[in-house]
Amino acid sequence: MSKFVRPAAEGADPFGTARLRRGVLDAWATSPARFREDANAEEDLVLGGYRDRLVVELAQNAADAAARAGVPGRLRLTLRDGVLVAANTGAPLDAAGVESLSTLRASAKRDAPDRAVGR
């Protein structure tokens, strides 16, 4: 039997993304140099960091999610109208995962020594 994650009600912010966004915008407003640093880091990632590793990264994330949930890992990649859609089994994304995805080089996985990263 498969479990599906239900979408949050409209207007809900279950992962605290409004707080994250406000913190980033405040940091950029008080430090234009910080904004430039973040923009440069994002550009570096686009141009080189994950350019040739996107599918590998998706597979590693799926394996990590399955391991956290203690279930067999499955990853489905579908190309729909030029958009790559990834779906996998395992633990759903939580607030710490969302925060990691919205920050550079601040993985939630690093803080847990018992978690294997990038299987």
C-alpha positions as MATLAB code, in Angstrom:
seq = 'MSKFVRPAAEGADPFGTARLRRGVLDAWATSPARFREDANAEEDLVLGGYRDRLVVELAQNAADAAARAGVPGRLRLTLRDGVLVAANTGAPLDAAGVESLSTLRASAKRDAPDRAVGR';
ca = [
       0.000    0.000    0.000;
       1.342    3.353   -0.952;
       1.293    6.481    1.211;
       0.764    9.832   -0.413;
       1.702   13.149    1.101;
      -1.325   15.409    1.035;
      -0.842   19.011   -0.051;
      -1.225   21.664    2.618;
      -4.313   23.832    2.694;
      -4.084   26.967    0.588;
      -2.355   29.708    2.531;
      -0.749   27.267    4.988;
       3.009   27.390    5.491;
       3.864   23.968    6.984;
       7.587   24.290    6.325;
       8.037   27.870    7.531;
       9.125   29.126    4.121;
       7.772   32.629    4.808;
      10.189   32.891    7.755;
      13.072   31.634    5.611;
      12.243   34.054    2.795;
      11.946   36.991    5.217;
      15.311   36.154    6.796;
      17.065   36.017    3.431;
      15.466   39.246    2.197;
      16.397   41.005    5.443;
      20.019   39.792    5.169;
      20.237   41.009    1.574;
      18.691   44.378    2.456;
      21.235   44.990    5.215;
      24.202   43.694    3.208;
      24.346   44.144   -0.569;
      27.674   42.258   -0.463;
      25.843   39.231    0.976;
      23.372   39.412   -1.899;
      26.243   39.435   -4.429;
      27.969   36.522   -2.649;
      24.773   34.455   -2.714;
      24.094   35.311   -6.364;
      27.656   34.331   -7.317;
      27.388   31.039   -5.426;
      24.097   30.224   -7.195;
      25.699   31.010  -10.552;
      28.646   28.726   -9.739;
      26.235   25.872   -9.016;
      24.335   26.420  -12.255;
      27.470   26.611  -14.361;
      29.378   23.768  -12.801;
      28.242   22.317   -9.512;
      25.346   20.070  -10.512;
      25.402   20.571  -14.273;
      26.280   16.948  -15.065;
      25.031   15.392  -11.814;
      21.317   16.179  -11.679;
      20.059   12.604  -12.162;
      22.734   11.221   -9.814;
      21.737   13.734   -7.123;
      18.047   12.852   -7.514;
      18.881    9.139   -7.179;
      21.027    9.772   -4.091;
      18.279   11.848   -2.473;
      15.742    9.093   -3.218;
      18.040    6.458   -1.685;
      18.521    8.598    1.431;
      14.737    9.122    1.784;
      14.086    5.374    1.448;
      16.787    4.542    4.010;
      15.321    7.057    6.498;
      11.896    5.442    6.100;
      13.257    1.886    6.138;
      11.594    0.992    2.842;
      12.921   -0.277   -0.489;
      13.992    2.645   -2.644;
      12.265    3.494   -5.897;
      12.779    6.504   -8.128;
      10.631    7.428  -11.104;
      11.856   10.087  -13.518;
       9.415   11.372  -16.110;
       9.933   14.029  -18.743;
       6.681   15.962  -19.270;
       6.584   18.833  -21.726;
      10.279   19.533  -21.206;
      10.067   19.354  -17.394;
      11.832   16.591  -15.478;
       9.567   15.240  -12.728;
      11.073   13.076   -9.973;
       9.061   10.932   -7.568;
      10.440    8.515   -5.000;
       9.536    6.303   -2.078;
      10.675    7.032    1.430;
      10.451    9.719    4.057;
       8.747   12.878    2.803;
      10.563   16.174    2.822;
      10.381   17.803    6.242;
      10.966   21.379    7.414;
      14.726   20.792    7.874;
      14.931   19.415    4.323;
      13.083   22.405    2.893;
      15.415   24.759    4.756;
      18.429   22.866    3.379;
      17.120   23.146   -0.159;
      16.612   26.880    0.228;
      20.147   27.537    1.471;
      23.528   26.940   -0.090;
      25.927   24.466    1.457;
      23.797   23.995    4.599;
      22.600   20.402    4.362;
      20.480   19.068    7.225;
      22.173   15.705    6.601;
      25.519   16.970    7.915;
      24.167   17.477   11.414;
      23.219   13.825   11.919;
      26.254   11.513   12.231;
      24.068    8.397   12.028;
      22.715    9.372    8.599;
      24.445    8.179    5.482;
      24.562   10.724    2.707;
      24.694   10.046   -1.021;
      24.251    6.276   -1.188;
];
